Amino acid sequence: MSLYQPFYNGKIGVVDLTTLSSYTLDLSADLCRDHIGGASLNARVLSEYESDSLVFGTGPLTGSLAPASALLVGTFRSPRWDHLCHVPCMLRSGPELKFSGIDCLVVRGAAKEPCALSVSRGRVRVVPLPDSPGKPVYELMQMLRQGAPGFRASIVTGPAADRNCPHASASIGGHGSPDRVGLAARMAAKNLKALLLNGVGGLPFREDHPALSKATEKRLKDSGALSNKGFLPVVRTLDDGAEAAKVVRGRLGRNRACYHCPCPCMTWAAPGKTGTGKESILLMDHAGLAALSRKSEDALPLLKRCLELGIDPLAAAQALREDRPLREALDALEALAAAGTPIDDEDYPSAPGIETRDYRILGGGITPLSTGRAWAERAASALILGICPVFMQIAARLDRSDLLRFLSPDMEEVKSLAVRLDGQVEMLLEGKIPEAGV
Amino acid sequence: MEASRQLEPRLTLEDLRPRTPEKRRFSDRFMPRRNSYILFDPAKCTGCGTCEMICSTRNVAKVAPASASVKVLTDERLGKNFAVLCQHCRRPLCLEACPTRAIEKGDDGIVRINDLFCVDCGLCTMACPEAAPLKDPGTGDIHKCDLCEGDPLCVQHCPEGALTYTRGKAFRWIKAARWGVQALSFLFLVILVVGTFCYFRAGTVELSCPTGTLQNIASSGTLILVGASSALALLILTVLFGRVFCGWVCPFGFVLDLVDKIVPKRIGWPKFLKSRMAKYGILGGAVGSSAALGYQAFCTVCPIGTLCRSYGVTSFMQSAELAIVPALAATELAERRSWCRYLCPVGATLGIASLLRLLKIVIGARKCKKFSCIQCAEVCPVGIINADELREGISPKIPMTECIMCLRCVDRCPYDAAKIRFRWQKSTPGEANT
C-alpha cells in the first residue's frame, strides 16, 4: 500500500478572463503522482488549455512543514523563445494559494478591462481595476490594500508591463521577483494587473512532519549550511558581488525569509537619496542588484525605481551607461520602462556557467549559486517540489530524498519518487509542453 | 420521579464558569509567582512564519497559518517584523472584557479561553492592547496562546531563536541589592546609632538632614555654614544619582516597603488628596512654622527622625513619638509609599535638588513593543509610570523629581526597555535603531 501523501487540496481553479467566469476542477491523484507537482504539473495542466494560457501552481511540499516550502510557479509559453518558462515566486505566495483552497490556477483568455484575480476559500473572483494602469507598483499595492483588503500575498505588474515593455518583471508583493522571461508581459497581455491570494484555510499534515522538519533544519545547521544568512553572503558569492556588497554597506537592515525558510537570503535596506529616506526596500534579486552596482554607485535608488516601475533590474543595468548621474540614470529607467523594444543583448537573460536555455526555462532570475547541470537540476527539482530554488542551492547538503521523505515515510517509495522526479526534471528542462494524456 | 427531580441541585451556567480573578496567595507578596510568557526579539525575526504554521498544527490540527494564536506582521516601510503574542498579563483586559467569562487566568499564570463558554464575539480581541486573541478568518473561532501548557511549539521551532519562553527573571540582583542596602541602613541608622539621620558626626565629618537644616536656618535666623555644608552631602548624592536616598537608604521607606508586603487590600485615596505638590507645601509649612516658633517644628513629628530616635536599642522610647511611625505607616493601606508620594518634606527637598540630577530613567515603548506588559508601571512604588501611554506605544515621560531611583522598573523589564541614562541623552531604548 502506498503511503504517498502530497500536500494538496485536490482542486484546480480555472478562470476565463474573456467571459469573466471561473470554476474549479478536481486534481486527479494520478496526475499528481505522475507529474509530482509544481512546474511539472503546471506544464501538464497547460497542455489542456490554449497555448496563451497562464498557470500558477504549487508543489506537493508547498506550504508544508518542509523547509522553505514557499514556492508558487508561474508557467507559460514564452512567445520570444518558443518554449515553456517557469517563473518561481517566493515569499508567501505559494502557501497562500494552497491555503486558499486550490493548488493550481489556470488563467485563460484576456480581460477587456484591467483586473485582478482574488483567490480565497476555494473561489476565484475577478476584481475590476480600471484606474490601475500606469500606477507605480507601490501605489498599486496601496490601492489594492484599500480596494481589496485582506489578501496576504500578491503578484502584481507595474507600469512597465502596461506599456508593453519587454523587460517588465512581475513583482511579488511589490518587492520584485526572479521574472526575467515575461511573466509580467503575459499577465499584461491578459489585462491581469494582480493576483491576490488569501489563504485562510489549511491542510492536514503527517504526524511526524514537525519532528522531521526540525531534524532537517538541525542537520543543515550542524553542517554549517545555514551559517551565512542574509542578502550579503549570497550576493558576495556572485562574480560581481563585491561591488554590490560595497553599495549596500551601512544600509542594510534586518533579514527577511520566505515562508518557513531557515536561511533568509533577503535583507531590508534603506535606499536613501530618493527623498523618502525612511522607506525600506527588500533586497531579493541578488544578480539584479549586483548588475546595477557594476554600473552605478547609486544602485539602491535605481533598484527602488526598478521596483516601482516593475522592470527587471538586470535589464535596467544592461541598458544603463556606466557612472551616469542619478537623475539621468533614473530618466533612463523611465525611458526603458516606456520603450517597446528589447535591450540589445542576445544573451539576456543568462548567467555565467549555466546553459542559457536552462536558465531561461527556469525564469531567468534564480540566483546562480552553482553552475552547470547541477544548478539546473537542483533548481528544477525545487520548482517541481515547491521549495525555494535559492534555498535548495544554499543548502547544498540537502539531499532530494530529505525532501521526498515529507511525501512518504516509506524509503522504498522515496526511492521510486526520486526516480520519477529525475524524469520530470529532464522533461522540465526540455521546455516542451507535455502531450495531453501523458 | 417528579419529586426526586426537584431535589437535584440546580446548576446554572454561572456555577460552571471559572471565577475570573487570579487567586492571590499571601506568599506572593514576598516571593511573587513568576509570570510565564514568550519573549519576542524583533531583531532576530525574519518573518518566515514558522511560528504561525507550527502553532496552527496544535490549534486546528492542520497547517493553517491563519488559524494560529501568533501572528507575524511586517512593517514594510521600516523593514521590520513584529509578532502579535499573548503576554499573559497580570491583569488581563481580555478577561475583564469577556461577557461570557470564558477567559480565565490559571494559578500557573496562563490566560486561557474556555471553548465551552466562548461565543466568538471577539470582544477580547478588541480589549487586548496587543490584539493577541486572534479571530480565525476561516471559521470565526477565537484562538489565543496557552503557551502549549508550558512548552511552546513556536519557541521550539523558531529557526532564528527570536522567541524565548521565559518564566521571568529567576534572580533579580537589583532587588536583592536594594533590600540589602535598605536593611543595612535601617540597622545602622535606627538600631545601632541614635539620631543618626538627623545629625551625624564622626571626627571632622558632619552629616545632617537637609530639611532639618533648612528648618534650623529658619528657626535660628542665621546661616550656620558648618550645618549647611553637612546637609550638602545628601543633596550632592541626589544631584549625582537622583533620589536614591528615598529608594535605597531611608529607614522609614524600608518600613513602608515591609508594611506593603502585608497590606491585605488597598483602599486608595480620594482624588482631591492625591496631589504630589502637597509635600512641597508641607516643606514650606515646616520651614515657615520653624521660623515662627523658633524651633524645628516638623522634626518633632518627622517619621524618619522619630524612627531613628525612638526605635533603636539605645533610643529614648518616648511614647508620643512611638505612635508616629505606625500612624504614618498606616497610610500604606491607601497606596504604596503614600507618605513618599504626597507628604514627605524630605523627599520634597531632595526632589528640588534632583532638578539638577545627572541621571534619569527612560522606558522605550518601541523597544518593549508589548503594550500589555506594563510590568514597570505595576512595580513602580510611587506610581509615576503611565501605563496608558505604554499601552498606546508611547514612551512614558518619567518625572524624575518624583522618581525614588529604586530601579524596580529596570529590574523587572523583560525587554531591557527600561534603562538608566544621563539626562542629556535624548534617545530611548529602541529608538536609536529606527
Interface residues (C-beta under 8 A of the other chain):
Chain A: F7 G63 S64 L65 R92 P95 F99 R121 G150 R152 G174 N198 G199 V200 G201 G202 L203 P204 F205 P210 S213 K214 E217 L226 K229 G253 R254 N255 R256 A257 C258 Y259 H260 C261 P262 P264 W268 A269 A270 K278 E279 S280 L282
Chain B: P42 A43 C45 T46 G47 C48 G49 T50 M53 I54 S56 T57 V60 A61 K62 V63 A64 P65 A66 S67 T74 E76 R77 L78 G79 K80 N81 D136 P137 G138 L153 Q156 H157 P159
